[in-house]
């Protein structure tokens, strides 16, 4: 299972035909003592295949939050059967940590290790940093999730059916 490093992008670009792109982001709602997480899975034409939004207890730091969301994004993709992917996030620290095979003593080190172990379940995975502009779909969903629902977890799945879409 190759783990490839890719250069930072500013704008979102679709993945190759045989892969999906998994964008993720987290948002902090300090006054409410919670965080919002969001994952968006898109195909090579930029169509949303699935998304996940969830409120979680507020982690100790933003880096811990972003690493936790990266883990959840990988898990979500595997649950859906996507095993050839590009994981893309806007935290340069997290994306660099995911590519680094050496153990980390940082507070988020065990989360990084969990994500790296999960990455080995993919046929092909690469980790890519993208600027906030390129991650705006996941970023906006994570920031607005708290205001749209009061907790829980929401999945939105799309599948093409004879030119139309089925939502379930």
N, C-alpha and C positions, 0 to 999 in steps of 0.2 A: 504494500500500500504506500504509494509515494505521497509525501507531504511536501508540497512545493511552496516556495516563497514567491510572492509577486510584488511588483512595485506599487507604491501608493497611487491611487487614482483620485481625481477631484470629482468627477461626475460618474453617476451609475452607468455601467455598461452591461449589456446582457452576457450571459455565459455562453460557452460553445454549445452546439446542438445536443451533445450527449450529457450535459450537466445541468444542474439547477444552481441558482445563486441564492444563498441564505443570508439575508441581511438581518441584523439584530441591533437592538438598542435598549437602554434602560433610562428611566427618569426618576428623579427623587422628588417626593412630596413630603418635605421635612415637617411641615405643620401637622400633617396627618400621620406621621411616623410610618409611612409605607413607601414602596417603590413600585413603579409600573415597568413591566417588561413587554417587549414586542419582538416577534420574529415574523419575517415575510419571506416566503419561498417563491421564486419566480423562474420561469423557463427561459429558453433562448430567445423568445420573442417578447420578453418582458411581461408576460401574462402572469398574474398571481395564481399560483397553484394552491397555496394554503397560507394561513397566517395564524398566529397565536398571540393573544394578549392576556396578561395576568397581573394581578396585584400580589405583591409579596411583602413580608416584613422588611423594614429598612435595614440593609446591610451596613457594616461599619464604615465603608468607604465607597466612593464611586467606582474605583478600580475593582473592588470586590463585587459590586453590582454588575459591572460590565462582564467580568469573568463568569459570574453565575449565569448571566443571560447567554453567553457564548455556549456554556455547557447545555443549557436548556434548548438552544437552537440546534445543536448537534443531535441531541436526544429526539427532538421533535421531527427532524428530518429523517432519522432512522425509523421512527415510529411509522412514518408515512411511506417508507420504502425507497427513499431517495438516497442512494449510496455513492453517487458520483456528484460531487458538489464543490462549490467555492463558498467558504464562509467569509463573510465580509462585514467588518465593523468599523466604527469611527474612533475607537480607542487604540492609539498607536502602541501604548504600553501592553495592552492585552494581546493584540495581534502579534507583537514581537515575542511575548512570552509563550504564546502557543507554538511558535516556530522554533523556540529554543529547547533542545532536548535535555539540557542540564536541569537538575532539581532546583527548585526555587524555595528560598527561605522566607519569601514575602508572605504577608498575611493571606494572600490569594493563591499561594503556591500549590496547595492541595486541590483547589478548584481547577487550576491550569493542568495539573496532572490528570484529574478526572477527564477533562476535555481531550487531552492528548490520548488517553486510553480509549475514549469513545471514538476518536478519529481513526484508530486502527480498525474499527468495524466497517469503515467505508472502503469501497473498491478504489476510489480516488478522491482525495480531498486536498484543497489548497486553502491557505489563510491569506487574506488580502485586507490591507488597510484602505479605507476610503475616507475622503473628507466628509464633513457633516452634510454638505450639499448633496453628495452622492448617496448618502444614507438617509435622506429626508423622509422617505415613506415610513421606515421603521422608527425614526426619531419622532415624527409627528404622531404616529399611533401610540407610542409609549407615553408621550407627554399629554395626550388627550384621553387616554384610557381611563384614568382615575375619574374624570368628569363624566364619562359616558355610562359607566356601570359601577356598582358598589361592590367590588371584589370579585372573587371567583375566577373563572377561566373561560375564555371564549375562543372557539375555533371557527374559522370561516374557510370553507373549502370550495373550490371551484373545479368544475370539470366540464369540458366541452361536450355537448350533445347535439349533433346535427346542426351546427351553426349557432345554437343557443347556449345558454349556460344554466347549469343546475346548481343551486345553492343548497348546501346541507350542513 
